[in-house]
Amino acid sequence: MPVAQQWVRSLEELGLRDAPTVGGKGANLGELIRGGFPVPGGFVVTKQAYLAAMDAAGLREELAAAAWPPDGMTEHELLERADQLRARVAAAPVPEDIAASIVEAYGRLGDDRRVAVRSSAPSEDAADTSFAGIHDSFTDIEGGDHLIEAIVRCWMSLWSARAMTYRKVQHVDVEPSVAVVVQLMVDSVSAGVMFTVDPLTGDQNQMMIEAALGLGEVVVGGQVEPDTYVVSKGPPREVVSAHLGAQEFQFVAGQSADEIPEAIAEADRGRRVLTEEQVLAVADVGVRAEEHYGAPQDMEFSFCLPADGDESNLQLFIVQSRPITTLGGDGGATDADDGAGSGEPLVTGLGASPGVASGRVRIMHEVSDAGSLDDGDVLVAPMTRPDWLPVLRRASAIVTDGGGITCHAAIVGRELGKPVVVGARGATGTLTEGALVTVDGSAGTISAGAPAPAEVRPLPSADPAAGAASPAREVTATRVYVNLATPDSAAEVAAMDVDGVGLLRAEFMITEALEGLHPARLLAQGRRSEYVEKMAKGVSAIAGAFGDRPVVYRAIDLRSNEFAALEGGDVEPVEDNPMIGYRGCYRYIREPELFRLDLDVLQAVRRRHRNVHLMIPFVRTKWELTEALALLDAYPLGGDRGMKRWIMAEVPSVVYWLPEYARLGIDGVSIGSNDLTQLVLGVDRDSEVCKELFDTRDGAVLDAIDQIIDRATAAGLTTSLCGQAVSLYPELAEHLVRRGITSVSVTPDTAARTRRNVAVAERAILLDAARRRD
């Protein structure tokens, strides 16, 4: 092969066999072109070009020795080491013959054509290691000099902390190297990702397509909530479901290199991204590709304007394909197969906790109706409260007439790992008592029929021996904690990639330990030690499962109406709005015996488990926190300086009082995003009528969060945010990370997605810093 051609190869001449030289991405694109698929033209700068450049700079041996981070290296040390290595690569000159070959190949594409520049490592997009998102890619690169710069940045990404860690986790022990794909930009009107097998269930008969307006980077990078289409392969091939996402901005071809998003007009938000015909066209290509490769594929696509600009005749292009390296489920039937749950849904609502389960309908209006519910029944109610917990644990699924994703039923269902559909208007009046139904907590549907009560799908196992490939652990400086309500799933959750329990909702366990009694009645019966023993046993089970990782115990926060439902609850005040009434910290100073029950439990647990800490909820004023901490200090537990003292930041007044709270000796704050949003915007978080007003991303709410983080950080306090919004909205995760938040805490089913959102945000910040240095 002539020397000039060692560095560059055209996509058209490549196939799968060329992966060792051009990387998985480049080889797959060439294979697709050979198979007759619509792929934009381009070329690959081979891995030999990278190795030759490092050789010429005298860096190759040093870099090869740094392939994996050493055992025992801290995350801070790893980030510093990665910065050093990337700087060495950036400073290495590109040899003249390599640069000339690249510029010549670029010229053959046309005069200063805009191109996408994508990393393509030899191990990337293989059957067992995807390296998806590990190495950098760039779009809208124009001009030879800018192209060379982008290629060098791809080379640099081989030495990011994330790439080094991934290689070690995946035991990639070959010398690190990377090829770079240079491909003509296609001006996407819409774009997205297609999985030729449902990645959530492993169902081989269904495909999943995600799409958004503009360039596909917003889908791949998790920056927006895309439309999601599920397609049956058939015959007949048809769209099974279409869930419209939430997209407020897009990246437009020709402008993406500047990374300036373009706002989407209000009138265009919420509209379907792909037509039925477009979805089926993408699905057709996916089926062909799966047949061509003989394996399920994860593909990226774009719909683009043709040369004549006719918007009614958009062209479909495939810009990437790789094997699916992990699949959810067992690849076979779901819980509702064999004809179960077939036909049109009886009721639809908002899917609030994923999974599918079947059972007999049991309609309950009060917790006193619990006697009618058998284990495995589907509980259908207008709404649930914390005192329903023992009942909810027996149900196979939960359906409520009202509520949103932050309501009690949704929160508890996610923490118990049960499918939940909320906001299913009229479910209590439409569904028939005793009827067999299937609840799909992802799709938000309740359908007729099921062969038998089905088991709720368990939380994903973190044990590689369980059968599925174990995904790479994200390296994030921002901690990702989970919210828990009971010890039932503590061992499973502790085995996941989480940093601890950021919120142990004590009232759920308390309600069960009280056995239906009001605390005053239980104390009057002399059953204090019995209660403490039960609570300590449950909390200890959670603490033991998490080892030395922190478990933050939130003290009791039942409201007056919830206490009133207990036996002996007639002592409770009658309040028109208990959500902002007699609760949290204020209640402790009026009923110190209630607070001491929590302190008894913590003292018993901390004798063996030093990782458990206290959080005081719903703090409104300095004087009430002062008195509550005085109660703690007067108690034996108050002398335990190893126990951290946290408060929930749920009330807007915390912004003003936070410096004073810090002087009182608290160690950290956890922003309760649901209550804070409710109180900043003045909207009931459980209101079905006003649900569109409830938005944690509202500027007023973000301003309050920013001030809390800024003031807490200035005072030396750790900060966390507890709520689902950070897992739903990647842009919020990036906002929080940029602001300097210490941790986030979410339900276990969203922990992996949240970790990914945080990792993407941290990488974006590091990239911005690197660019500023450049």
TAKAWO-V895188 format. One record per backbone hydrogen bond with DSSP energy under -1.0 kcal/mol. NH is the residue of the N-H (numbers start at 1). CO is the residue of the C=O. If there is no record, write none. Layout:
# TAKAWO-V895188
<<NH & CO> <NH & CO>>
This chain:
# TAKAWO-V895188
<<5 & 2> <6 & 3> <9 & 44> <11 & 42> <13 & 10> <14 & 11> <18 & 15> <19 & 16> <21 & 18> <22 & 18> <23 & 19> <24 & 121> <27 & 23> <28 & 24> <29 & 25> <30 & 26> <31 & 27> <32 & 28> <33 & 29> <34 & 30> <35 & 31> <36 & 33> <37 & 32> <39 & 37> <43 & 182> <44 & 9> <45 & 180> <46 & 7> <47 & 21> <50 & 46> <51 & 47> <52 & 48> <53 & 49> <54 & 50> <55 & 51> <56 & 52> <57 & 53> <58 & 55> <59 & 54> <63 & 59> <64 & 60> <65 & 61> <66 & 63> <67 & 64> <73 & 70> <78 & 74> <79 & 75> <80 & 76> <81 & 77> <82 & 78> <83 & 79> <84 & 80> <85 & 81> <86 & 82> <87 & 83> <88 & 84> <89 & 85> <90 & 86> <91 & 87> <99 & 95> <100 & 96> <101 & 97> <102 & 98> <103 & 99> <104 & 100> <105 & 101> <106 & 102> <107 & 103> <108 & 104> <109 & 106> <110 & 107> <115 & 141> <116 & 183> <117 & 138> <118 & 181> <119 & 136> <120 & 179> <124 & 121> <125 & 130> <126 & 123> <126 & 129> <134 & 131> <138 & 117> <141 & 115> <147 & 143> <148 & 144> <149 & 145> <150 & 146> <151 & 147> <152 & 148> <153 & 149> <154 & 150> <155 & 151> <156 & 152> <157 & 153> <158 & 155> <159 & 156> <160 & 157> <164 & 160> <165 & 161> <166 & 162> <167 & 163> <168 & 164> <169 & 165> <170 & 166> <172 & 167> <173 & 171> <179 & 120> <180 & 45> <181 & 118> <182 & 43> <183 & 116> <184 & 41> <185 & 114> <188 & 186> <189 & 303> <190 & 303> <191 & 212> <192 & 301> <193 & 210> <194 & 299> <195 & 208> <196 & 297> <198 & 203> <198 & 206> <202 & 198> <206 & 203> <207 & 231> <208 & 195> <209 & 229> <210 & 193> <211 & 227> <212 & 191> <214 & 189> <215 & 251> <219 & 216> <220 & 216> <221 & 217> <223 & 218> <224 & 218> <225 & 246> <227 & 211> <228 & 243> <229 & 209> <230 & 241> <231 & 207> <232 & 238> <233 & 205> <238 & 232> <240 & 230> <241 & 230> <243 & 228> <246 & 225> <250 & 262> <255 & 252> <258 & 255> <259 & 256> <262 & 250> <264 & 248> <268 & 265> <271 & 268> <279 & 275> <280 & 276> <281 & 277> <282 & 278> <283 & 279> <284 & 280> <285 & 281> <286 & 282> <287 & 283> <288 & 284> <289 & 285> <290 & 286> <291 & 287> <292 & 288> <293 & 289> <294 & 290> <298 & 322> <299 & 194> <300 & 320> <301 & 192> <302 & 317> <303 & 190> <304 & 315> <305 & 187> <309 & 306> <313 & 310> <315 & 304> <317 & 302> <318 & 38> <319 & 300> <320 & 300> <322 & 298> <324 & 296> <328 & 199> <331 & 201> <337 & 334> <340 & 337> <342 & 339> <346 & 446> <347 & 446> <349 & 444> <350 & 422> <352 & 420> <353 & 420> <357 & 439> <359 & 437> <361 & 435> <362 & 378> <364 & 380> <369 & 366> <370 & 367> <372 & 369> <373 & 370> <376 & 394> <377 & 374> <378 & 360> <379 & 397> <380 & 362> <381 & 399> <388 & 385> <389 & 386> <391 & 388> <392 & 388> <393 & 389> <394 & 391> <396 & 377> <398 & 419> <399 & 379> <400 & 421> <401 & 381> <402 & 382> <407 & 404> <411 & 407> <412 & 408> <413 & 409> <414 & 410> <415 & 411> <416 & 412> <418 & 413> <420 & 353> <421 & 398> <422 & 350> <423 & 402> <424 & 400> <425 & 423> <427 & 424> <430 & 426> <431 & 427> <434 & 361> <435 & 432> <437 & 359> <438 & 447> <439 & 357> <440 & 445> <441 & 355> <444 & 440> <445 & 440> <446 & 347> <447 & 438> <449 & 436> <466 & 463> <467 & 464> <479 & 742> <481 & 744> <482 & 500> <483 & 746> <484 & 503> <490 & 487> <493 & 489> <494 & 490> <495 & 491> <496 & 493> <498 & 496> <499 & 480> <501 & 550> <502 & 482> <503 & 482> <504 & 552> <505 & 484> <506 & 504> <508 & 505> <510 & 506> <511 & 507> <512 & 508> <513 & 509> <514 & 510> <517 & 514> <518 & 567> <522 & 518> <523 & 519> <524 & 520> <525 & 521> <526 & 523> <527 & 522> <531 & 527> <532 & 528> <533 & 529> <534 & 530> <535 & 531> <536 & 532> <537 & 533> <538 & 534> <539 & 535> <540 & 536> <541 & 537> <542 & 538> <543 & 539> <544 & 540> <545 & 541> <546 & 542> <549 & 546> <551 & 611> <552 & 501> <553 & 613> <554 & 504> <555 & 615> <563 & 559> <564 & 560> <566 & 563> <567 & 516> <569 & 566> <572 & 569> <580 & 577> <581 & 578> <583 & 581> <585 & 617> <588 & 584> <589 & 585> <590 & 586> <591 & 587> <594 & 591> <595 & 591> <596 & 592> <597 & 593> <598 & 594> <599 & 595> <600 & 596> <601 & 597> <602 & 598> <603 & 599> <604 & 600> <605 & 601> <606 & 602> <608 & 605> <609 & 605> <612 & 609> <613 & 551> <614 & 644> <615 & 553> <616 & 646> <625 & 621> <626 & 622> <627 & 623> <628 & 624> <629 & 625> <630 & 626> <631 & 627> <632 & 628> <633 & 629> <634 & 630> <635 & 632> <638 & 635> <639 & 636> <640 & 637> <641 & 639> <643 & 640> <646 & 614> <647 & 668> <648 & 616> <649 & 670> <654 & 651> <655 & 652> <657 & 653> <658 & 654> <661 & 657> <662 & 658> <663 & 659> <664 & 660> <665 & 662> <666 & 661> <667 & 645> <668 & 645> <669 & 718> <670 & 647> <671 & 720> <672 & 649> <673 & 671> <673 & 722> <676 & 672> <677 & 673> <678 & 674> <679 & 675> <680 & 676> <681 & 677> <682 & 678> <683 & 678> <687 & 684> <693 & 690> <698 & 695> <702 & 698> <703 & 699> <704 & 700> <705 & 701> <706 & 702> <707 & 703> <708 & 704> <709 & 705> <710 & 706> <711 & 707> <712 & 708> <713 & 709> <714 & 710> <715 & 711> <716 & 713> <717 & 712> <718 & 667> <720 & 669> <722 & 671> <723 & 745> <727 & 724> <728 & 724> <729 & 725> <732 & 729> <733 & 729> <734 & 730> <735 & 731> <736 & 732> <737 & 733> <738 & 734> <739 & 735> <740 & 736> <741 & 736> <743 & 719> <744 & 479> <745 & 721> <746 & 481> <750 & 747> <751 & 748> <754 & 750> <755 & 751> <756 & 752> <757 & 753> <758 & 754> <759 & 755> <760 & 756> <761 & 757> <762 & 758> <763 & 759> <764 & 760> <765 & 761> <766 & 762> <767 & 763> <768 & 764> <769 & 765> <770 & 766> <771 & 767> <772 & 768> <773 & 769> <774 & 770>>
